[in-house]
Amino acid sequence: MRFFVGHDYAPNGREIKFETTIGEEKKGNKMLRAETTLDEFKALRDGRDATLQAPRLLIPSLQV
């Protein structure tokens, strides 16, 4: 099954990705692995969020 993501900021210059599968995400996305516990997910998310600025397209999106 294909899933279309709502955003992608092409980190480290990689090609923009707008489509994925759950299988791909379970293999490559450390936050979505089946064995990740809720507490681990929260710690990963909180740690990552603390390093991020507001999304580049946030203001234009809100204006629309």
Steps between C-alpha positions, in 0.01 A plus 500: 500500500632846412487796738548860398670716759387855565849647525865435429786742535761286319751476786870504411418575138331169423225490240155612622287201595121527481409132503589207726372171635456382858759229428757757388437711808528204737838419346646849485313728740620446856187665637262259329658161565264240643732434795520868604314548827284803571756631751782457246290675235432792733869533588602487133233751399573742784873481430455562129243776545735687734751535213256625237395848402149576380433333163612712205150503346300541822398864456398468133299189588316677780425798277324282247 
